[in-house]
Amino acid sequence: MLIPKHRINLWLIAHKCLLTQDRMVRMVILQRNSCFFCETQEETLEHLFFRCCYSQKCKLVLETLLHFQIPNANIVDFFSR
């Protein structure tokens, strides 16, 4: 069961509409674009959910808790399943 808030976020991610910092810089809402978690890379959807060291650590914790291997993917592969 998806909570409505999660459903909305998944829809935004799938349609590449989530307001990440790279989009806010293009919209002139922000001046700088660095990942909120690692501050070493630009914050894009791809980086935030698949490449950031923080998201990689979260993935590892989930895999350990669930005893399930989550395949490495990118944003396109993830939503094309």
Secondary structure, DSSP 8 states (H G I E B T S, - for coil): ---HHHHHHHHHHHTT-S--HHHHHHTTS-S----TTTSSS---HHIIIIISHHHHHHHHHHHHHHT-------HHHHHT-
